[in-house]
Amino acid sequence: MFVGPTHSHPNRDAVEFLLEEIWPIVRAGNHATSLRLIGDNAPADRSRYNAVAGVTALGALPDIRPALAEARCCVVPIRIGGGTRLKILDAWAMGKAVVSTAIGCEGLEATDGENILIRDTPDAIAQAVLQVLRDAPLRARLERNGRRQAVERYSWSLVGRGIRSTYDGLLGRSTPVRAAG
């Protein structure tokens, strides 16, 4: 599965890279594998993506969780930096194995082989996806550790606490001000 709208240049580049250079290797390794693309895209692009064997472009969904729940691997072949890596955080929060480029997981506490597989060449990405699909213990470890990372490092309560602490520091407060309640 890939999550991201193709009107965003990094996502569009990632989908084109995935379909042109990675997906043929994955399909050659396992003809039964399917790829689902979630995210808004132009009708012409959606038709073109759907014409690729094994690919379904689902478009924008009101809630990605049901579709994401069905995935056994999320691939993040991002080659252009910028933005927050929400697609990885979403996958981790859902307990999904992730294969990403180094740029795709930039800024996250991602550890290759522990909570993610990080690969940068088309063949290496494709082989990592196939490995995740074939190796249930590896997939389970990536899912478990990714979920743990999402909960223990990136949950809203922890992120909010860090932001409040930063604001308090900027305002010169030694103890945070609590809202009356």
HELIX and SHEET records of a PDB file:
HELIX    1   1 HIS A    9  PHE A   17  1                                   9    
HELIX    2   2 LEU A   18  ILE A   22  3                                   5    
HELIX    3   3 TRP A   23  GLY A   29  1                                   7    
HELIX    4   4 PRO A   43  ASN A   50  1                                   8    
HELIX    5   5 ARG A   65  ALA A   69  1                                   5    
HELIX    6   6 LEU A   86  ALA A   93  1                                   8    
HELIX    7   7 PRO A  122  ARG A  134  1                                  13    
HELIX    8   8 ALA A  136  TYR A  154  1                                  19    
HELIX    9   9 TRP A  156  LEU A  170  1                                  15    
SHEET    1   A 3 PHE A   2  VAL A   3  0                                        
SHEET    2   A 3 LEU A  35  ILE A  38  1                                        
SHEET    3   A 3 VAL A  55  GLY A  59  1                                        
SHEET    1   B 3 CYS A  74  VAL A  76  0                                        
SHEET    2   B 3 VAL A  98  SER A 100  1                                        
SHEET    3   B 3 LEU A 117  ILE A 118  1                                        
END                                                                             
